[in-house]
Amino acid sequence: MVDAFIGDGDTIILEKTNKALNGEMVAAKINSENETTLKRIFIEGNNTRLQPENPLMDSMYFPSKDVSILGKVVAVWRYMPNR
């Protein structure tokens, strides 16, 4: 998630909620795939678009009933290894 300034070893801080505004970054569970992902969310009618920050990756589209919001990203705790 380099395009979201999230690197390997970083910790994501979530506000636990099941609601989000369009464009907010969320931890979303895709129920049919038993998978959780970190993406920007957009509700479009009866469907949900999960948009990666990386412009080279495609958006993911699901029926809204198949997507559960686990929380909104509120902070990133950066890991700074000793060099």
mmCIF file of the N, C-alpha and C atoms, coordinates in Angstrom:
data_MODEL
# 
_entry.id   MODEL 
# 
loop_
_atom_site.group_PDB 
_atom_site.id 
_atom_site.type_symbol 
_atom_site.label_atom_id 
_atom_site.label_alt_id 
_atom_site.label_comp_id 
_atom_site.label_asym_id 
_atom_site.label_entity_id 
_atom_site.label_seq_id 
_atom_site.pdbx_PDB_ins_code 
_atom_site.Cartn_x 
_atom_site.Cartn_y 
_atom_site.Cartn_z 
_atom_site.occupancy 
_atom_site.B_iso_or_equiv 
_atom_site.pdbx_formal_charge 
_atom_site.auth_seq_id 
_atom_site.auth_comp_id 
_atom_site.auth_asym_id 
_atom_site.auth_atom_id 
_atom_site.pdbx_PDB_model_num 
ATOM 1   N N  . MET A 1 1  ? 0.835   -1.195  0.000   1.00 0.00 ? 1  MET A N  1 
ATOM 2   C CA . MET A 1 1  ? 0.000   0.000   0.000   1.00 0.00 ? 1  MET A CA 1 
ATOM 3   C C  . MET A 1 1  ? 0.875   1.251   0.000   1.00 0.00 ? 1  MET A C  1 
ATOM 4   N N  . VAL A 1 2  ? 1.940   1.183   -0.753  1.00 0.00 ? 2  VAL A N  1 
ATOM 5   C CA . VAL A 1 2  ? 2.869   2.302   -0.822  1.00 0.00 ? 2  VAL A CA 1 
ATOM 6   C C  . VAL A 1 2  ? 2.157   3.586   -1.242  1.00 0.00 ? 2  VAL A C  1 
ATOM 7   N N  . ASP A 1 3  ? 1.195   3.484   -2.157  1.00 0.00 ? 3  ASP A N  1 
ATOM 8   C CA . ASP A 1 3  ? 0.489   4.677   -2.625  1.00 0.00 ? 3  ASP A CA 1 
ATOM 9   C C  . ASP A 1 3  ? -0.373  5.303   -1.539  1.00 0.00 ? 3  ASP A C  1 
ATOM 10  N N  . ALA A 1 4  ? -0.645  4.566   -0.457  1.00 0.00 ? 4  ALA A N  1 
ATOM 11  C CA . ALA A 1 4  ? -1.390  5.096   0.688   1.00 0.00 ? 4  ALA A CA 1 
ATOM 12  C C  . ALA A 1 4  ? -0.423  5.413   1.828   1.00 0.00 ? 4  ALA A C  1 
ATOM 13  N N  . PHE A 1 5  ? 0.890   5.388   1.539   1.00 0.00 ? 5  PHE A N  1 
ATOM 14  C CA . PHE A 1 5  ? 1.931   5.653   2.528   1.00 0.00 ? 5  PHE A CA 1 
ATOM 15  C C  . PHE A 1 5  ? 1.873   4.656   3.676   1.00 0.00 ? 5  PHE A C  1 
ATOM 16  N N  . ILE A 1 6  ? 1.545   3.405   3.361   1.00 0.00 ? 6  ILE A N  1 
ATOM 17  C CA . ILE A 1 6  ? 1.535   2.320   4.333   1.00 0.00 ? 6  ILE A CA 1 
ATOM 18  C C  . ILE A 1 6  ? 2.571   1.311   3.873   1.00 0.00 ? 6  ILE A C  1 
ATOM 19  N N  . GLY A 1 7  ? 3.573   1.070   4.724   1.00 0.00 ? 7  GLY A N  1 
ATOM 20  C CA . GLY A 1 7  ? 4.656   0.181   4.340   1.00 0.00 ? 7  GLY A CA 1 
ATOM 21  C C  . GLY A 1 7  ? 4.669   -1.113  5.123   1.00 0.00 ? 7  GLY A C  1 
ATOM 22  N N  . ASP A 1 8  ? 5.550   -2.031  4.711   1.00 0.00 ? 8  ASP A N  1 
ATOM 23  C CA . ASP A 1 8  ? 5.715   -3.292  5.430   1.00 0.00 ? 8  ASP A CA 1 
ATOM 24  C C  . ASP A 1 8  ? 6.099   -3.002  6.875   1.00 0.00 ? 8  ASP A C  1 
ATOM 25  N N  . GLY A 1 9  ? 5.448   -3.681  7.802   1.00 0.00 ? 9  GLY A N  1 
ATOM 26  C CA . GLY A 1 9  ? 5.743   -3.516  9.220   1.00 0.00 ? 9  GLY A CA 1 
ATOM 27  C C  . GLY A 1 9  ? 4.938   -2.424  9.893   1.00 0.00 ? 9  GLY A C  1 
ATOM 28  N N  . ASP A 1 10 ? 4.275   -1.561  9.122   1.00 0.00 ? 10 ASP A N  1 
ATOM 29  C CA . ASP A 1 10 ? 3.442   -0.511  9.714   1.00 0.00 ? 10 ASP A CA 1 
ATOM 30  C C  . ASP A 1 10 ? 2.202   -1.130  10.348  1.00 0.00 ? 10 ASP A C  1 
ATOM 31  N N  . THR A 1 11 ? 1.664   -0.457  11.346  1.00 0.00 ? 11 THR A N  1 
ATOM 32  C CA . THR A 1 11 ? 0.440   -0.891  12.009  1.00 0.00 ? 11 THR A CA 1 
ATOM 33  C C  . THR A 1 11 ? -0.673  0.079   11.650  1.00 0.00 ? 11 THR A C  1 
ATOM 34  N N  . ILE A 1 12 ? -1.821  -0.457  11.262  1.00 0.00 ? 12 ILE A N  1 
ATOM 35  C CA . ILE A 1 12 ? -2.979  0.356   10.895  1.00 0.00 ? 12 ILE A CA 1 
ATOM 36  C C  . ILE A 1 12 ? -3.880  0.482   12.110  1.00 0.00 ? 12 ILE A C  1 
ATOM 37  N N  . ILE A 1 13 ? -4.272  1.704   12.447  1.00 0.00 ? 13 ILE A N  1 
ATOM 38  C CA . ILE A 1 13 ? -5.190  1.954   13.557  1.00 0.00 ? 13 ILE A CA 1 
ATOM 39  C C  . ILE A 1 13 ? -6.572  2.190   12.965  1.00 0.00 ? 13 ILE A C  1 
ATOM 40  N N  . LEU A 1 14 ? -7.545  1.390   13.417  1.00 0.00 ? 14 LEU A N  1 
ATOM 41  C CA . LEU A 1 14 ? -8.915  1.479   12.915  1.00 0.00 ? 14 LEU A CA 1 
ATOM 42  C C  . LEU A 1 14 ? -9.853  2.015   13.986  1.00 0.00 ? 14 LEU A C  1 
ATOM 43  N N  . GLU A 1 15 ? -10.847 2.774   13.548  1.00 0.00 ? 15 GLU A N  1 
ATOM 44  C CA . GLU A 1 15 ? -11.991 3.103   14.389  1.00 0.00 ? 15 GLU A CA 1 
ATOM 45  C C  . GLU A 1 15 ? -13.023 2.024   14.086  1.00 0.00 ? 15 GLU A C  1 
ATOM 46  N N  . LYS A 1 16 ? -13.373 1.239   15.095  1.00 0.00 ? 16 LYS A N  1 
ATOM 47  C CA . LYS A 1 16 ? -14.324 0.148   14.871  1.00 0.00 ? 16 LYS A CA 1 
ATOM 48  C C  . LYS A 1 16 ? -15.694 0.737   14.565  1.00 0.00 ? 16 LYS A C  1 
ATOM 49  N N  . THR A 1 17 ? -16.184 0.455   13.358  1.00 0.00 ? 17 THR A N  1 
ATOM 50  C CA . THR A 1 17 ? -17.487 0.933   12.908  1.00 0.00 ? 17 THR A CA 1 
ATOM 51  C C  . THR A 1 17 ? -17.927 0.075   11.734  1.00 0.00 ? 17 THR A C  1 
ATOM 52  N N  . ASN A 1 18 ? -19.212 0.059   11.477  1.00 0.00 ? 18 ASN A N  1 
ATOM 53  C CA . ASN A 1 18 ? -19.699 -0.671  10.304  1.00 0.00 ? 18 ASN A CA 1 
ATOM 54  C C  . ASN A 1 18 ? -20.235 0.282   9.245   1.00 0.00 ? 18 ASN A C  1 
ATOM 55  N N  . LYS A 1 19 ? -19.908 1.585   9.388   1.00 0.00 ? 19 LYS A N  1 
ATOM 56  C CA . LYS A 1 19 ? -20.348 2.590   8.419   1.00 0.00 ? 19 LYS A CA 1 
ATOM 57  C C  . LYS A 1 19 ? -19.161 3.434   7.981   1.00 0.00 ? 19 LYS A C  1 
ATOM 58  N N  . ALA A 1 20 ? -19.226 3.904   6.738   1.00 0.00 ? 20 ALA A N  1 
ATOM 59  C CA . ALA A 1 20 ? -18.172 4.773   6.218   1.00 0.00 ? 20 ALA A CA 1 
ATOM 60  C C  . ALA A 1 20 ? -18.756 5.625   5.103   1.00 0.00 ? 20 ALA A C  1 
ATOM 61  N N  . LEU A 1 21 ? -18.153 6.772   4.900   1.00 0.00 ? 21 LEU A N  1 
ATOM 62  C CA . LEU A 1 21 ? -18.534 7.650   3.797   1.00 0.00 ? 21 LEU A CA 1 
ATOM 63  C C  . LEU A 1 21 ? -17.786 7.231   2.537   1.00 0.00 ? 21 LEU A C  1 
ATOM 64  N N  . ASN A 1 22 ? -18.371 7.522   1.391   1.00 0.00 ? 22 ASN A N  1 
ATOM 65  C CA . ASN A 1 22 ? -17.692 7.239   0.128   1.00 0.00 ? 22 ASN A CA 1 
ATOM 66  C C  . ASN A 1 22 ? -16.309 7.871   0.127   1.00 0.00 ? 22 ASN A C  1 
ATOM 67  N N  . GLY A 1 23 ? -15.321 7.091   -0.271  1.00 0.00 ? 23 GLY A N  1 
ATOM 68  C CA . GLY A 1 23 ? -13.957 7.575   -0.371  1.00 0.00 ? 23 GLY A CA 1 
ATOM 69  C C  . GLY A 1 23 ? -13.114 7.335   0.867   1.00 0.00 ? 23 GLY A C  1 
ATOM 70  N N  . GLU A 1 24 ? -13.730 6.917   1.973   1.00 0.00 ? 24 GLU A N  1 
ATOM 71  C CA . GLU A 1 24 ? -12.943 6.648   3.173   1.00 0.00 ? 24 GLU A CA 1 
ATOM 72  C C  . GLU A 1 24 ? -12.229 5.308   3.030   1.00 0.00 ? 24 GLU A C  1 
ATOM 73  N N  . MET A 1 25 ? -11.045 5.221   3.650   1.00 0.00 ? 25 MET A N  1 
ATOM 74  C CA . MET A 1 25 ? -10.299 3.971   3.629   1.00 0.00 ? 25 MET A CA 1 
ATOM 75  C C  . MET A 1 25 ? -10.793 3.101   4.778   1.00 0.00 ? 25 MET A C  1 
ATOM 76  N N  . VAL A 1 26 ? -11.132 1.856   4.440   1.00 0.00 ? 26 VAL A N  1 
ATOM 77  C CA . VAL A 1 26 ? -11.711 0.951   5.425   1.00 0.00 ? 26 VAL A CA 1 
ATOM 78  C C  . VAL A 1 26 ? -11.046 -0.417  5.370   1.00 0.00 ? 26 VAL A C  1 
ATOM 79  N N  . ALA A 1 27 ? -11.200 -1.151  6.456   1.00 0.00 ? 27 ALA A N  1 
ATOM 80  C CA . ALA A 1 27 ? -10.949 -2.585  6.446   1.00 0.00 ? 27 ALA A CA 1 
ATOM 81  C C  . ALA A 1 27 ? -12.293 -3.209  6.129   1.00 0.00 ? 27 ALA A C  1 
ATOM 82  N N  . ALA A 1 28 ? -12.375 -3.902  5.006   1.00 0.00 ? 28 ALA A N  1 
ATOM 83  C CA . ALA A 1 28 ? -13.639 -4.481  4.552   1.00 0.00 ? 28 ALA A CA 1 
ATOM 84  C C  . ALA A 1 28 ? -13.484 -5.987  4.408   1.00 0.00 ? 28 ALA A C  1 
ATOM 85  N N  . LYS A 1 29 ? -14.475 -6.708  4.902   1.00 0.00 ? 29 LYS A N  1 
ATOM 86  C CA . LYS A 1 29 ? -14.494 -8.164  4.750   1.00 0.00 ? 29 LYS A CA 1 
ATOM 87  C C  . LYS A 1 29 ? -15.413 -8.513  3.595   1.00 0.00 ? 29 LYS A C  1 
ATOM 88  N N  . ILE A 1 30 ? -14.891 -9.299  2.657   1.00 0.00 ? 30 ILE A N  1 
ATOM 89  C CA . ILE A 1 30 ? -15.707 -9.818  1.564   1.00 0.00 ? 30 ILE A CA 1 
ATOM 90  C C  . ILE A 1 30 ? -16.207 -11.175 2.047   1.00 0.00 ? 30 ILE A C  1 
ATOM 91  N N  . ASN A 1 31 ? -17.468 -11.210 2.430   1.00 0.00 ? 31 ASN A N  1 
ATOM 92  C CA . ASN A 1 31 ? -18.017 -12.382 3.115   1.00 0.00 ? 31 ASN A CA 1 
ATOM 93  C C  . ASN A 1 31 ? -17.947 -13.652 2.279   1.00 0.00 ? 31 ASN A C  1 
ATOM 94  N N  . SER A 1 32 ? -18.254 -13.585 0.986   1.00 0.00 ? 32 SER A N  1 
ATOM 95  C CA . SER A 1 32 ? -18.276 -14.788 0.146   1.00 0.00 ? 32 SER A CA 1 
ATOM 96  C C  . SER A 1 32 ? -16.885 -15.381 -0.058  1.00 0.00 ? 32 SER A C  1 
ATOM 97  N N  . GLU A 1 33 ? -15.846 -14.564 0.130   1.00 0.00 ? 33 GLU A N  1 
ATOM 98  C CA . GLU A 1 33 ? -14.478 -15.031 -0.079  1.00 0.00 ? 33 GLU A CA 1 
ATOM 99  C C  . GLU A 1 33 ? -13.728 -15.209 1.231   1.00 0.00 ? 33 GLU A C  1 
ATOM 100 N N  . ASN A 1 34 ? -14.389 -14.868 2.362   1.00 0.00 ? 34 ASN A N  1 
ATOM 101 C CA . ASN A 1 34 ? -13.758 -14.932 3.678   1.00 0.00 ? 34 ASN A CA 1 
ATOM 102 C C  . ASN A 1 34 ? -12.389 -14.245 3.653   1.00 0.00 ? 34 ASN A C  1 
ATOM 103 N N  . GLU A 1 35 ? -12.365 -13.054 3.077   1.00 0.00 ? 35 GLU A N  1 
ATOM 104 C CA . GLU A 1 35 ? -11.138 -12.282 2.886   1.00 0.00 ? 35 GLU A CA 1 
ATOM 105 C C  . GLU A 1 35 ? -11.364 -10.871 3.417   1.00 0.00 ? 35 GLU A C  1 
ATOM 106 N N  . THR A 1 36 ? -10.317 -10.301 4.008   1.00 0.00 ? 36 THR A N  1 
ATOM 107 C CA . THR A 1 36 ? -10.377 -8.917  4.477   1.00 0.00 ? 36 THR A CA 1 
ATOM 108 C C  . THR A 1 36 ? -9.338  -8.112  3.712   1.00 0.00 ? 36 THR A C  1 
ATOM 109 N N  . THR A 1 37 ? -9.705  -6.880  3.346   1.00 0.00 ? 37 THR A N  1 
ATOM 110 C CA . THR A 1 37 ? -8.823  -6.040  2.548   1.00 0.00 ? 37 THR A CA 1 
ATOM 111 C C  . THR A 1 37 ? -8.903  -4.599  3.034   1.00 0.00 ? 37 THR A C  1 
ATOM 112 N N  . LEU A 1 38 ? -7.882  -3.827  2.750   1.00 0.00 ? 38 LEU A N  1 
ATOM 113 C CA . LEU A 1 38 ? -7.833  -2.410  3.090   1.00 0.00 ? 38 LEU A CA 1 
ATOM 114 C C  . LEU A 1 38 ? -7.963  -1.622  1.793   1.00 0.00 ? 38 LEU A C  1 
ATOM 115 N N  . LYS A 1 39 ? -9.087  -0.920  1.625   1.00 0.00 ? 39 LYS A N  1 
ATOM 116 C CA . LYS A 1 39 ? -9.357  -0.199  0.375   1.00 0.00 ? 39 LYS A CA 1 
ATOM 117 C C  . LYS A 1 39 ? -10.230 1.020   0.660   1.00 0.00 ? 39 LYS A C  1 
ATOM 118 N N  . ARG A 1 40 ? -10.322 1.905   -0.323  1.00 0.00 ? 40 ARG A N  1 
ATOM 119 C CA . ARG A 1 40 ? -11.303 2.999   -0.264  1.00 0.00 ? 40 ARG A CA 1 
ATOM 120 C C  . ARG A 1 40 ? -12.644 2.426   -0.697  1.00 0.00 ? 40 ARG A C  1 
ATOM 121 N N  . ILE A 1 41 ? -13.711 2.847   -0.019  1.00 0.00 ? 41 ILE A N  1 
ATOM 122 C CA . ILE A 1 41 ? -15.028 2.265   -0.272  1.00 0.00 ? 41 ILE A CA 1 
ATOM 123 C C  . ILE A 1 41 ? -15.940 3.275   -0.951  1.00 0.00 ? 41 ILE A C  1 
ATOM 124 N N  . PHE A 1 42 ? -16.734 2.785   -1.878  1.00 0.00 ? 42 PHE A N  1 
ATOM 125 C CA . PHE A 1 42 ? -17.735 3.606   -2.563  1.00 0.00 ? 42 PHE A CA 1 
ATOM 126 C C  . PHE A 1 42 ? -19.001 2.771   -2.696  1.00 0.00 ? 42 PHE A C  1 
ATOM 127 N N  . ILE A 1 43 ? -20.102 3.263   -2.142  1.00 0.00 ? 43 ILE A N  1 
ATOM 128 C CA . ILE A 1 43 ? -21.396 2.595   -2.274  1.00 0.00 ? 43 ILE A CA 1 
ATOM 129 C C  . ILE A 1 43 ? -22.051 3.139   -3.535  1.00 0.00 ? 43 ILE A C  1 
ATOM 130 N N  . GLU A 1 44 ? -22.387 2.252   -4.456  1.00 0.00 ? 44 GLU A N  1 
ATOM 131 C CA . GLU A 1 44 ? -22.955 2.632   -5.755  1.00 0.00 ? 44 GLU A CA 1 
ATOM 132 C C  . GLU A 1 44 ? -24.232 1.831   -5.975  1.00 0.00 ? 44 GLU A C  1 
ATOM 133 N N  . GLY A 1 45 ? -25.351 2.388   -5.528  1.00 0.00 ? 45 GLY A N  1 
ATOM 134 C CA . GLY A 1 45 ? -26.623 1.668   -5.620  1.00 0.00 ? 45 GLY A CA 1 
ATOM 135 C C  . GLY A 1 45 ? -26.601 0.469   -4.693  1.00 0.00 ? 45 GLY A C  1 
ATOM 136 N N  . ASN A 1 46 ? -26.855 -0.712  -5.247  1.00 0.00 ? 46 ASN A N  1 
ATOM 137 C CA . ASN A 1 46 ? -26.839 -1.946  -4.456  1.00 0.00 ? 46 ASN A CA 1 
ATOM 138 C C  . ASN A 1 46 ? -25.477 -2.627  -4.458  1.00 0.00 ? 46 ASN A C  1 
ATOM 139 N N  . ASN A 1 47 ? -24.477 -1.948  -5.012  1.00 0.00 ? 47 ASN A N  1 
ATOM 140 C CA . ASN A 1 47 ? -23.138 -2.525  -5.106  1.00 0.00 ? 47 ASN A CA 1 
ATOM 141 C C  . ASN A 1 47 ? -22.130 -1.693  -4.333  1.00 0.00 ? 47 ASN A C  1 
ATOM 142 N N  . THR A 1 48 ? -21.036 -2.337  -3.986  1.00 0.00 ? 48 THR A N  1 
ATOM 143 C CA . THR A 1 48 ? -19.931 -1.671  -3.304  1.00 0.00 ? 48 THR A CA 1 
ATOM 144 C C  . THR A 1 48 ? -18.685 -1.810  -4.158  1.00 0.00 ? 48 THR A C  1 
ATOM 145 N N  . ARG A 1 49 ? -18.013 -0.674  -4.367  1.00 0.00 ? 49 ARG A N  1 
ATOM 146 C CA . ARG A 1 49 ? -16.728 -0.690  -5.083  1.00 0.00 ? 49 ARG A CA 1 
ATOM 147 C C  . ARG A 1 49 ? -15.627 -0.508  -4.056  1.00 0.00 ? 49 ARG A C  1 
ATOM 148 N N  . LEU A 1 50 ? -14.662 -1.405  -4.057  1.00 0.00 ? 50 LEU A N  1 
ATOM 149 C CA . LEU A 1 50 ? -13.482 -1.288  -3.213  1.00 0.00 ? 50 LEU A CA 1 
ATOM 150 C C  . LEU A 1 50 ? -12.326 -0.888  -4.118  1.00 0.00 ? 50 LEU A C  1 
ATOM 151 N N  . GLN A 1 51 ? -11.811 0.323   -3.895  1.00 0.00 ? 51 GLN A N  1 
ATOM 152 C CA . GLN A 1 51 ? -10.823 0.935   -4.783  1.00 0.00 ? 51 GLN A CA 1 
ATOM 153 C C  . GLN A 1 51 ? -9.439  0.899   -4.139  1.00 0.00 ? 51 GLN A C  1 
ATOM 154 N N  . PRO A 1 52 ? -8.482  0.207   -4.755  1.00 0.00 ? 52 PRO A N  1 
ATOM 155 C CA . PRO A 1 52 ? -7.118  0.231   -4.226  1.00 0.00 ? 52 PRO A CA 1 
ATOM 156 C C  . PRO A 1 52 ? -6.471  1.592   -4.456  1.00 0.00 ? 52 PRO A C  1 
ATOM 157 N N  . GLU A 1 53 ? -5.500  1.916   -3.633  1.00 0.00 ? 53 GLU A N  1 
ATOM 158 C CA . GLU A 1 53 ? -4.756  3.165   -3.813  1.00 0.00 ? 53 GLU A CA 1 
ATOM 159 C C  . GLU A 1 53 ? -3.845  3.090   -5.034  1.00 0.00 ? 53 GLU A C  1 
ATOM 160 N N  . ASN A 1 54 ? -3.371  1.915   -5.350  1.00 0.00 ? 54 ASN A N  1 
ATOM 161 C CA . ASN A 1 54 ? -2.480  1.720   -6.490  1.00 0.00 ? 54 ASN A CA 1 
ATOM 162 C C  . ASN A 1 54 ? -3.275  1.888   -7.789  1.00 0.00 ? 54 ASN A C  1 
ATOM 163 N N  . PRO A 1 55 ? -2.957  2.900   -8.596  1.00 0.00 ? 55 PRO A N  1 
ATOM 164 C CA . PRO A 1 55 ? -3.720  3.135   -9.823  1.00 0.00 ? 55 PRO A CA 1 
ATOM 165 C C  . PRO A 1 55 ? -3.548  2.030   -10.873 1.00 0.00 ? 55 PRO A C  1 
ATOM 166 N N  . LEU A 1 56 ? -2.572  1.151   -10.696 1.00 0.00 ? 56 LEU A N  1 
ATOM 167 C CA . LEU A 1 56 ? -2.367  0.052   -11.640 1.00 0.00 ? 56 LEU A CA 1 
ATOM 168 C C  . LEU A 1 56 ? -3.250  -1.155  -11.335 1.00 0.00 ? 56 LEU A C  1 
ATOM 169 N N  . MET A 1 57 ? -3.901  -1.137  -10.173 1.00 0.00 ? 57 MET A N  1 
ATOM 170 C CA . MET A 1 57 ? -4.776  -2.248  -9.792  1.00 0.00 ? 57 MET A CA 1 
ATOM 171 C C  . MET A 1 57 ? -6.228  -1.894  -10.084 1.00 0.00 ? 57 MET A C  1 
ATOM 172 N N  . ASP A 1 58 ? -7.015  -2.900  -10.436 1.00 0.00 ? 58 ASP A N  1 
ATOM 173 C CA . ASP A 1 58 ? -8.432  -2.702  -10.742 1.00 0.00 ? 58 ASP A CA 1 
ATOM 174 C C  . ASP A 1 58 ? -9.269  -2.612  -9.478  1.00 0.00 ? 58 ASP A C  1 
ATOM 175 N N  . SER A 1 59 ? -10.368 -1.881  -9.576  1.00 0.00 ? 59 SER A N  1 
ATOM 176 C CA . SER A 1 59 ? -11.350 -1.837  -8.495  1.00 0.00 ? 59 SER A CA 1 
ATOM 177 C C  . SER A 1 59 ? -12.001 -3.203  -8.369  1.00 0.00 ? 59 SER A C  1 
ATOM 178 N N  . MET A 1 60 ? -12.521 -3.471  -7.177  1.00 0.00 ? 60 MET A N  1 
ATOM 179 C CA . MET A 1 60 ? -13.247 -4.707  -6.914  1.00 0.00 ? 60 MET A CA 1 
ATOM 180 C C  . MET A 1 60 ? -14.706 -4.330  -6.696  1.00 0.00 ? 60 MET A C  1 
ATOM 181 N N  . TYR A 1 61 ? -15.629 -5.050  -7.325  1.00 0.00 ? 61 TYR A N  1 
ATOM 182 C CA . TYR A 1 61 ? -17.064 -4.765  -7.220  1.00 0.00 ? 61 TYR A CA 1 
ATOM 183 C C  . TYR A 1 61 ? -17.778 -5.962  -6.606  1.00 0.00 ? 61 TYR A C  1 
ATOM 184 N N  . PHE A 1 62 ? -18.664 -5.676  -5.633  1.00 0.00 ? 62 PHE A N  1 
ATOM 185 C CA . PHE A 1 62 ? -19.416 -6.720  -4.942  1.00 0.00 ? 62 PHE A CA 1 
ATOM 186 C C  . PHE A 1 62 ? -20.819 -6.226  -4.653  1.00 0.00 ? 62 PHE A C  1 
ATOM 187 N N  . PRO A 1 63 ? -21.788 -7.140  -4.533  1.00 0.00 ? 63 PRO A N  1 
ATOM 188 C CA . PRO A 1 63 ? -23.087 -6.736  -3.999  1.00 0.00 ? 63 PRO A CA 1 
ATOM 189 C C  . PRO A 1 63 ? -22.862 -6.210  -2.574  1.00 0.00 ? 63 PRO A C  1 
ATOM 190 N N  . SER A 1 64 ? -23.503 -5.112  -2.217  1.00 0.00 ? 64 SER A N  1 
ATOM 191 C CA . SER A 1 64 ? -23.270 -4.500  -0.903  1.00 0.00 ? 64 SER A CA 1 
ATOM 192 C C  . SER A 1 64 ? -23.522 -5.465  0.243   1.00 0.00 ? 64 SER A C  1 
ATOM 193 N N  . LYS A 1 65 ? -24.471 -6.388  0.078   1.00 0.00 ? 65 LYS A N  1 
ATOM 194 C CA . LYS A 1 65 ? -24.766 -7.348  1.149   1.00 0.00 ? 65 LYS A CA 1 
ATOM 195 C C  . LYS A 1 65 ? -23.607 -8.316  1.382   1.00 0.00 ? 65 LYS A C  1 
ATOM 196 N N  . ASP A 1 66 ? -22.652 -8.376  0.455   1.00 0.00 ? 66 ASP A N  1 
ATOM 197 C CA . ASP A 1 66 ? -21.510 -9.275  0.570   1.00 0.00 ? 66 ASP A CA 1 
ATOM 198 C C  . ASP A 1 66 ? -20.289 -8.603  1.197   1.00 0.00 ? 66 ASP A C  1 
ATOM 199 N N  . VAL A 1 67 ? -20.392 -7.306  1.537   1.00 0.00 ? 67 VAL A N  1 
ATOM 200 C CA . VAL A 1 67 ? -19.258 -6.564  2.086   1.00 0.00 ? 67 VAL A CA 1 
ATOM 201 C C  . VAL A 1 67 ? -19.607 -6.077  3.488   1.00 0.00 ? 67 VAL A C  1 
ATOM 202 N N  . SER A 1 68 ? -18.737 -6.392  4.446   1.00 0.00 ? 68 SER A N  1 
ATOM 203 C CA . SER A 1 68 ? -18.903 -5.904  5.819   1.00 0.00 ? 68 SER A CA 1 
ATOM 204 C C  . SER A 1 68 ? -17.757 -4.958  6.138   1.00 0.00 ? 68 SER A C  1 
ATOM 205 N N  . ILE A 1 69 ? -18.084 -3.757  6.597   1.00 0.00 ? 69 ILE A N  1 
ATOM 206 C CA . ILE A 1 69 ? -17.058 -2.806  7.027   1.00 0.00 ? 69 ILE A CA 1 
ATOM 207 C C  . ILE A 1 69 ? -16.673 -3.165  8.456   1.00 0.00 ? 69 ILE A C  1 
ATOM 208 N N  . LEU A 1 70 ? -15.383 -3.398  8.687   1.00 0.00 ? 70 LEU A N  1 
ATOM 209 C CA . LEU A 1 70 ? -14.891 -3.737  10.022  1.00 0.00 ? 70 LEU A CA 1 
ATOM 210 C C  . LEU A 1 70 ? -14.424 -2.500  10.770  1.00 0.00 ? 70 LEU A C  1 
ATOM 211 N N  . GLY A 1 71 ? -13.988 -1.475  10.028  1.00 0.00 ? 71 GLY A N  1 
ATOM 212 C CA . GLY A 1 71 ? -13.523 -0.245  10.653  1.00 0.00 ? 71 GLY A CA 1 
ATOM 213 C C  . GLY A 1 71 ? -12.952 0.711   9.628   1.00 0.00 ? 71 GLY A C  1 
ATOM 214 N N  . LYS A 1 72 ? -12.812 1.985   10.055  1.00 0.00 ? 72 LYS A N  1 
ATOM 215 C CA . LYS A 1 72 ? -12.221 3.028   9.208   1.00 0.00 ? 72 LYS A CA 1 
ATOM 216 C C  . LYS A 1 72 ? -10.783 3.269   9.655   1.00 0.00 ? 72 LYS A C  1 
ATOM 217 N N  . VAL A 1 73 ? -9.904  3.494   8.699   1.00 0.00 ? 73 VAL A N  1 
ATOM 218 C CA . VAL A 1 73 ? -8.510  3.803   9.010   1.00 0.00 ? 73 VAL A CA 1 
ATOM 219 C C  . VAL A 1 73 ? -8.448  5.220   9.576   1.00 0.00 ? 73 VAL A C  1 
ATOM 220 N N  . VAL A 1 74 ? -7.851  5.347   10.763  1.00 0.00 ? 74 VAL A N  1 
ATOM 221 C CA . VAL A 1 74 ? -7.706  6.668   11.378  1.00 0.00 ? 74 VAL A CA 1 
ATOM 222 C C  . VAL A 1 74 ? -6.244  7.063   11.552  1.00 0.00 ? 74 VAL A C  1 
ATOM 223 N N  . ALA A 1 75 ? -5.330  6.072   11.491  1.00 0.00 ? 75 ALA A N  1 
ATOM 224 C CA . ALA A 1 75 ? -3.914  6.396   11.661  1.00 0.00 ? 75 ALA A CA 1 
ATOM 225 C C  . ALA A 1 75 ? -3.057  5.236   11.169  1.00 0.00 ? 75 ALA A C  1 
ATOM 226 N N  . VAL A 1 76 ? -1.803  5.565   10.884  1.00 0.00 ? 76 VAL A N  1 
ATOM 227 C CA . VAL A 1 76 ? -0.806  4.558   10.536  1.00 0.00 ? 76 VAL A CA 1 
ATOM 228 C C  . VAL A 1 76 ? 0.362   4.738   11.493  1.00 0.00 ? 76 VAL A C  1 
ATOM 229 N N  . TRP A 1 77 ? 0.730   3.677   12.160  1.00 0.00 ? 77 TRP A N  1 
ATOM 230 C CA . TRP A 1 77 ? 1.869   3.693   13.070  1.00 0.00 ? 77 TRP A CA 1 
ATOM 231 C C  . TRP A 1 77 ? 3.055   3.153   12.290  1.00 0.00 ? 77 TRP A C  1 
ATOM 232 N N  . ARG A 1 78 ? 4.014   4.034   12.028  1.00 0.00 ? 78 ARG A N  1 
ATOM 233 C CA . ARG A 1 78 ? 5.145   3.707   11.163  1.00 0.00 ? 78 ARG A CA 1 
ATOM 234 C C  . ARG A 1 78 ? 6.212   2.930   11.921  1.00 0.00 ? 78 ARG A C  1 
ATOM 235 N N  . TYR A 1 79 ? 6.664   1.840   11.336  1.00 0.00 ? 79 TYR A N  1 
ATOM 236 C CA . TYR A 1 79 ? 7.759   1.047   11.877  1.00 0.00 ? 79 TYR A CA 1 
ATOM 237 C C  . TYR A 1 79 ? 9.066   1.627   11.362  1.00 0.00 ? 79 TYR A C  1 
ATOM 238 N N  . MET A 1 80 ? 9.985   1.947   12.274  1.00 0.00 ? 80 MET A N  1 
ATOM 239 C CA . MET A 1 80 ? 11.275  2.528   11.902  1.00 0.00 ? 80 MET A CA 1 
ATOM 240 C C  . MET A 1 80 ? 12.386  1.620   12.426  1.00 0.00 ? 80 MET A C  1 
ATOM 241 N N  . PRO A 1 81 ? 12.838  0.665   11.615  1.00 0.00 ? 81 PRO A N  1 
ATOM 242 C CA . PRO A 1 81 ? 13.883  -0.255  12.089  1.00 0.00 ? 81 PRO A CA 1 
ATOM 243 C C  . PRO A 1 81 ? 15.197  0.486   12.314  1.00 0.00 ? 81 PRO A C  1 
ATOM 244 N N  . ASN A 1 82 ? 15.986  -0.031  13.254  1.00 0.00 ? 82 ASN A N  1 
ATOM 245 C CA . ASN A 1 82 ? 17.319  0.546   13.484  1.00 0.00 ? 82 ASN A CA 1 
ATOM 246 C C  . ASN A 1 82 ? 18.180  0.264   12.268  1.00 0.00 ? 82 ASN A C  1 
ATOM 247 N N  . ARG A 1 83 ? 18.921  1.238   11.856  1.00 0.00 ? 83 ARG A N  1 
ATOM 248 C CA . ARG A 1 83 ? 19.771  1.064   10.669  1.00 0.00 ? 83 ARG A CA 1 
ATOM 249 C C  . ARG A 1 83 ? 21.211  1.205   11.045  1.00 0.00 ? 83 ARG A C  1 
# 
